[in-house]
Amino acid sequence: MRKLYVRNQDATNKGATVVRDDHNNSCYLLVGKWGIRHDALSVYDIQGHLLAEIKQTSVGIFPKFDLFFNGKKIGSISKTFGVFHEFMYVNKLKWFITGSLRTGLHHVYSGRKRIMTVTPVILYGDGYNELLITSKATEPVCICLAAILDHWTRKGSKSDIKKGAALPGWQLSNGETSFNNMHKHKKDKNKLTE
């Protein structure tokens, strides 16, 4: 289980987003956009290999997205309506998501087993999502889901945001990106479970 940090996807954060661990190591790149049909967000490893994608297949009040892992469709998700708490289901994977689009706090489960927790945090004055992921093999797919959940979260209304101090090893000034502290990952990119 490890923590990953993804900067919030907003108008000031376009292009590639570096996904980092809690030691400021660059782990993944999140690239793409959403908003119209056939838009996609893609997750690449640092070497540039495509690992996972989430593609928008419909627009409207309840848009639908298809999830891909290693080029194969593994599920789909669509926005639902909830007053205080939302419940979403990732078809085929049989994952369900509970949480609040108002606060941005979400939990992803497979049966009773927790897959991921998404917690909004403030680091160095910028909004991030802290992803606590239980299996390294599911990280690329979890990053895709977290990006869409962040997109659906009502901006500016996140209450209970964890205001964190600097993370150990994070020495970046605002908006600066560094690839000098990458680490090697074991590759088994054809499995979604460990």
C-alpha positions as CSV (number, residue, x, y, z in Angstrom):
1,M,0.0,0.0,0.0
2,R,1.4,3.4,-0.9
3,K,0.3,7.0,-1.3
4,L,0.3,8.8,-4.6
5,Y,-0.4,12.5,-5.2
6,V,-2.2,13.9,-8.2
7,R,-2.5,17.6,-8.7
8,N,-6.2,18.7,-9.2
9,Q,-7.2,18.8,-12.8
10,D,-8.3,22.4,-13.5
11,A,-7.9,25.1,-16.1
12,T,-4.5,26.1,-14.8
13,N,-3.2,22.5,-14.9
14,K,-3.3,21.5,-18.6
15,G,-1.2,18.9,-20.4
16,A,0.8,16.3,-18.6
17,T,0.4,15.9,-14.8
18,V,3.2,14.1,-12.9
19,V,1.9,11.6,-10.4
20,R,4.3,11.4,-7.4
21,D,4.6,9.2,-4.3
22,D,5.1,10.5,-0.8
23,H,8.8,10.7,-1.3
24,N,8.4,13.0,-4.3
25,N,9.4,10.3,-6.8
26,S,7.8,10.6,-10.2
27,C,5.8,7.5,-10.8
28,Y,3.3,8.1,-13.6
29,L,2.2,10.7,-16.2
30,L,-1.5,11.6,-16.5
31,V,-2.1,13.1,-20.0
32,G,-5.3,14.2,-21.8
33,K,-8.5,16.1,-21.4
34,W,-12.2,15.5,-21.0
35,G,-15.4,17.3,-21.8
36,I,-16.5,16.1,-25.2
37,R,-17.2,12.7,-26.6
38,H,-14.1,10.6,-27.4
39,D,-11.8,12.6,-25.1
40,A,-9.5,10.5,-23.0
41,L,-7.2,10.7,-20.0
42,S,-4.2,8.4,-20.3
43,V,-1.8,7.1,-17.7
44,Y,1.8,6.4,-18.7
45,D,4.7,5.0,-16.8
46,I,7.8,7.3,-16.6
47,Q,9.4,5.4,-19.5
48,G,6.4,6.4,-21.8
49,H,4.5,3.1,-21.9
50,L,0.7,3.5,-22.0
51,L,-0.8,1.6,-19.0
52,A,-4.4,2.7,-18.7
53,E,-7.0,5.1,-20.2
54,I,-10.4,6.4,-19.4
55,K,-12.3,7.5,-22.5
56,Q,-15.5,9.6,-22.5
57,T,-18.2,7.8,-24.5
58,S,-21.2,10.2,-23.8
59,V,-21.8,13.7,-22.7
60,G,-24.6,15.4,-20.8
61,I,-25.6,15.5,-17.2
62,F,-24.6,11.9,-16.5
63,P,-21.5,11.3,-18.8
64,K,-20.2,7.8,-19.3
65,F,-16.5,6.7,-19.4
66,D,-14.9,3.4,-20.5
67,L,-11.8,2.2,-18.7
68,F,-9.0,0.5,-20.5
69,F,-6.0,-1.4,-19.1
70,N,-3.2,-2.5,-21.5
71,G,-5.4,-1.7,-24.5
72,K,-8.4,-3.8,-23.3
73,K,-11.7,-2.5,-22.0
74,I,-12.1,-3.6,-18.4
75,G,-15.1,-1.5,-17.3
76,S,-17.2,1.6,-17.5
77,I,-18.4,4.2,-15.1
78,S,-21.0,7.0,-15.3
79,K,-21.9,9.9,-13.0
80,T,-24.9,9.4,-10.8
81,F,-27.1,11.7,-8.8
82,G,-26.9,11.9,-5.1
83,V,-27.9,14.5,-2.6
84,F,-25.2,14.2,0.1
85,H,-23.3,11.0,-0.8
86,E,-22.9,9.3,-4.2
87,F,-22.6,5.7,-5.0
88,M,-21.0,4.7,-8.4
89,Y,-20.4,1.3,-9.8
90,V,-17.5,0.3,-12.2
91,N,-19.1,-2.3,-14.5
92,K,-17.1,-5.5,-15.3
93,L,-14.5,-4.8,-12.5
94,K,-17.4,-5.0,-9.9
95,W,-15.9,-2.1,-8.0
96,F,-18.1,0.3,-6.2
97,I,-17.3,3.9,-5.2
98,T,-18.8,5.6,-2.2
99,G,-18.2,9.2,-1.1
100,S,-19.1,12.7,-1.8
101,L,-18.7,14.8,-4.9
102,R,-19.1,17.8,-2.6
103,T,-16.1,17.1,-0.4
104,G,-14.0,15.0,-2.8
105,L,-13.5,12.2,-0.3
106,H,-14.1,8.7,-1.9
107,H,-13.5,5.1,-1.2
108,V,-13.3,2.4,-3.9
109,Y,-14.1,-1.2,-2.9
110,S,-14.2,-4.7,-4.5
111,G,-16.6,-6.5,-2.3
112,R,-15.4,-5.8,1.2
113,K,-11.8,-5.2,0.2
114,R,-10.8,-1.5,-0.1
115,I,-9.0,-0.8,-3.4
116,M,-8.4,3.0,-3.0
117,T,-9.1,6.0,-0.8
118,V,-9.1,9.5,-2.4
119,T,-8.6,12.4,0.0
120,P,-8.3,16.0,-1.2
121,V,-5.2,17.8,0.4
122,I,-3.5,21.1,0.0
123,L,0.3,21.0,-0.6
124,Y,2.3,24.1,-1.1
125,G,-0.9,26.1,-1.7
126,D,-2.1,23.8,-4.5
127,G,-4.9,21.3,-4.5
128,Y,-3.9,17.6,-4.8
129,N,-5.7,14.3,-4.4
130,E,-3.9,11.8,-2.1
131,L,-4.5,8.3,-3.3
132,L,-4.0,5.5,-0.9
133,I,-4.0,2.4,-3.1
134,T,-3.7,-1.1,-1.7
135,S,-2.3,-2.8,-4.7
136,K,0.5,-1.5,-7.0
137,A,-1.0,-3.4,-9.9
138,T,-4.2,-1.4,-9.8
139,E,-2.5,2.0,-9.6
140,P,-2.9,3.1,-13.3
141,V,-6.6,2.3,-13.2
142,C,-7.1,4.0,-9.8
143,I,-5.4,7.1,-11.1
144,C,-7.9,7.2,-14.0
145,L,-10.8,6.9,-11.6
146,A,-9.4,9.5,-9.3
147,A,-9.0,12.0,-12.2
148,I,-12.6,11.5,-13.2
149,L,-13.8,11.8,-9.6
150,D,-11.8,15.0,-9.2
151,H,-13.4,16.3,-12.4
152,W,-16.9,15.6,-11.1
153,T,-16.2,17.1,-7.6
154,R,-17.8,20.5,-7.2
155,K,-14.8,22.9,-7.4
156,G,-14.5,25.4,-4.6
157,S,-16.9,23.6,-2.3
158,K,-14.5,20.9,-0.9
159,S,-14.9,21.1,2.8
160,D,-12.8,19.1,5.3
161,I,-9.7,19.4,3.0
162,K,-6.7,18.0,4.7
163,K,-4.2,20.9,4.8
164,G,-0.9,19.2,4.8
165,A,2.5,20.6,5.4
166,A,5.2,19.7,2.9
167,L,5.8,16.1,2.3
168,P,9.2,14.6,3.1
169,G,11.4,15.0,0.1
170,W,9.2,17.5,-1.7
171,Q,11.4,20.5,-2.5
172,L,9.6,21.9,-5.5
173,S,8.6,25.5,-5.9
174,N,5.1,26.3,-7.1
175,G,4.6,24.9,-10.6
176,E,8.0,23.5,-11.0
177,T,8.5,19.8,-12.1
178,S,11.5,17.7,-11.6
179,F,12.3,14.3,-13.1
180,N,15.6,13.9,-11.1
181,N,14.2,11.7,-8.4
182,M,12.6,8.9,-10.3
183,H,12.8,5.3,-9.1
184,K,12.6,2.0,-10.9
185,H,9.3,0.0,-10.7
186,K,9.0,-3.8,-11.2
187,K,7.0,-4.3,-14.4
188,D,4.1,-6.7,-14.6
189,K,1.9,-4.6,-16.7
190,N,-0.3,-7.4,-17.9
191,K,-1.9,-8.1,-14.5
192,L,-4.4,-6.0,-12.7
193,T,-4.0,-7.8,-9.4
194,E,-0.9,-8.8,-7.5
